[in-house]
Amino acid sequence: MLGAMIGDMVGSIYEFDPIKTTDFPFWGKGCFFTDDTVMTAAVAKALMESRGADEGEVKHSLIRRMQEFGALYPHAGYGQGFQEWLHSKAPQPYNSWGNGSAMRVSSVGWLYPSLEKTLFVAELTAKVTHNHPEGIKGAASVAAAIYLLRTGKDKNEVRSYIEDTFHYHFQQTLDEIRLDYQYNASCQETVPQAMTAFWESYGFEDCIRKAVSLGGDCDTLTAIAGSIAEAYYGIPDAIKKEALDRLDERLRGIYQEFLIWRLSHD
């Protein structure tokens, strides 16, 4: 979960100003948390308070917390469709395949004891807004990768599972993607690229740098890559400390609650 927030913050200043290189100050001047971090926290909060509830109650909790956090952070950078959903008195899914479903899902990969439950809840978190098959697939694939990596699977096993189950294909290397990759906020043009940054990485920071170097919807792509990298590499202490210092008290508190909740439910 913190890996997604770090990716979001590091990538935030390059979303509309891509640099196409891994050589940059990790905490660049002016980097900040955006909607990716806010909604990651909202989803985590909703799931912690509704674990064990039925599907309808989980959806209700997700909607309530996402709208609440949207009101608390009104200028976090939401897309137009999601902005309208946040302000609706009767919010309905709007058939989106945008990468918002994948950027906010990371806590799901840590909270549940089986792959089957992880996939089920990941789909629920997507469907409250992103009920297009690609939006659902994006969220489920990211949560599955996190779950599999944190439970001991290696990169090759996880990559094969993602290819076979979700039919994402990883023929292009990062260098090939980088050549002509442009801004694209769809799951299908963000999730595979973020995963490729992870496949080719050799550490958490390296994964973040490689994701940023692709350009595109940089904060979200890097949030997704960071969420997956955390499950495999962990996060270096210095990066973790700086990230927590850059969150506000509310978001930092939710992350701490998430850590305690996980320890008490393992």
N, C-alpha and C positions, 0 to 999 in steps of 0.2 A: 504493500500500500504506500509506504513512504517512497519506494522507488518510482512510482508513478508521479508523485508530487515533485520529486527531484527532477525528473525528466521534464515535467511541465515548466518548472521554474527556469531550468537551464535553457530550454528551447524557446522560452517566451519571447525573447528579444530578436529571435531569428525567424519568426513566423512569416513576416512580410519582408524580411531582409536576409535571404539565405546566403550562407557563406561557403558552402560546398567544400569544406575542409575540416579536419579534426583538430587543427591547430588554432585554438582560441582560449581565452581565459574561461575556466570552467564556470565560475560565478561572474558572468559578464555584468558590466555596469548597467543597472536598471532592470535586471531580471526580477521577475515577480511571479506570484502564483496567479493562476487564471481559473476559468470555469472547470478545467480538468481536475484541479485540486479540490475545488469546492464541491463538485459533484461526487468525487471519490469519497470525500468525507461524509457527504449526505447519505450515500448508499451504504457505507459501512455502519453509520449510526442506525439507519433503518433496519439493517439486517441483524445487528446485535440485539435490538430491542424486540425483534419479531421472530427470532429463531425458535423453531418448534411450533409456530403458528401455522394455520392453513394458508393455502395459496392466496385467497382473497385478502386475508389480514396482512400478508407480506406485501402485496401490491399496494394496499392502502397505506402501509407504513412508508413504502418507497415514495409514493406520490406526496405524502404529507411532508416528509423530510426534504425531498428535493425542492418542493415549492417553498418551504421554510428557508432553506439555505439560499435559494434564488433571491428571496426578499432580503436576506441578511447581506448578500453580496450582489447587489443589482448591477454592478459595472464590471463583472468578472469576464465578460466577453462571450456571451451566449449567442448562438446562431438564431436567426429570425424565427424559425419554426419552434425551436425550443423556448425562446423568449415568450412567444405567444402561449405555449403550453404552461409555462411557469405562472402566468397571470390568469389562466382560465379557472373559472369556478367549477367547471365540470371537465377536467382534463381528460382527453382521449388520445390514444396513440395516433400518430399521423404518418405512418407508413414510410418512415425514414430509413435510409441505408447509411446515414452519416456515421462518422467514427465516434460520435459521442457515446454510443453504447459500449464501445470497447475501451474508451479512455477512463471510464468510471467504475469498471467491473473488478478491479484487482483484489479487493477484499474478499470477494467470493472464493477466490482460489485458495485462501487461507482458512476460511471459517468452517468448512464442512469435511466430514470424515471419509467421504467416498467421491470418486469421479462422477458417478451417476447423480448424486445430490448436487455436486458442484455445477454440472451442466444444467440441471433443472433450474437452480436458483439463478444462474447466469442468464438464462433465457428469460426468466421473470423480470430481472432488472432491465433487460433490453425492451421487453414488450410493453412496458408502461408508456414508452414513447416510440421506440424504434422497432415497430412490428413488421417491417419488411424482412424477408428471409436473410438478406445480406447484413442487415443490422443485428439480427439475432445471432447469425453465424460469427460475426466479428466479436461480440461479447463472449460467446461460448468458447470460441477457440482460445482467446486470451486467458480466460479463467482456467480452462483445461491445461494449458501450457504451464501456468503457475502451479496448479495442483500437482501435476506430474513431476515437475522439477523439484518442488519442495519435498516430495515424498521419495526422491532418490533416483528418478529416471535420468538417463544421460541425454545430451543434446540430440544425438542421432535417433534415439528411441522417440523422443518427443516430436522431432521433425517428421518422422515417418507417420506418427499418429496424426499429426495435424494435416499432413498431405492426404492420408487415406480417409480421414473422417470428415474433413471440411473442404477438401479439394482445393486448397491453396497450393500453388505451385511456386517453387523457388529456383527456377532455372537460372535467373540472372544473379550475378554477383553484385555486391555493393558498388563496385566501380562502374559496372554496366548500368545499374539503376541511376546512379548519380548524374550520368551524362545528360539525360534529358528529363529527369523527374521534376515535375512542376507541382504547384499547389493543387491538392485534391483532398476534399474532406470526406470522401466515401470510405466505408470500411474496406471495400475490396481493393482500394488503392492506397491504403494506409497500413492495415494490419500485416499483410505479407512483407511489406518493406521494413516495418518495425521488427518483425521476427527475423528477417535477414540480418539486420544490424546485430541482433543477439547471436544468431548462429555463427557469425564471423568474428565475434568479440572474444577477448581473453580476460576480461575483468569488468566490474561494474562501470567504472569510469570510462573505460574504453568503449563499452556498449553505448553509453550516453553520447560520447563524442562522435561515434560512427553514425548514430541516428541523426544527430544535429547536422552532420555533413551531407545528408541526403537532401536537405531543404524541404520543400513541400509544406504541409500543415505541421510545422516543426514542433510546436509545443505538444500537440496531441500525439504525433508519431513518436516523439521521444518519451512521453509519458507511458505509452504502451510498451516501448522497448525497455524502459526502466523498471516497469512493474514485473516484467518477465525476468530481467537480469537479477533483480533482488532475490527472486526465489532460488536462483542457481548459485550466485556468487555471494549473496549478502551485500551489505553496504559498508564501505570503510567508515571507521568511527569519525574521522575528521569531516567527511562529507555529510554524514548523518547529523552531526552536531550543528554544522552550518545550516543545513536544511531546516532543522527544528527551530533555529534562531530566526529564520526568515518567515516562518509561519506565524500567524497571530495566535493569541492565547486560546481561542475557541478551537481552531483547527489542531493545534498542538495537543490540546486536551483530548480531542477525539482520537488522535493517534495513540496517546498514552492509554486511553480506555480500551482501544483495540488490542494493544499488547497485553494488558491485564486480562481482558476477556479471553484471548487465545490461551493464555497460560492456565486459566481456571477451567477451560473446557477441553483441554488436550486429554 
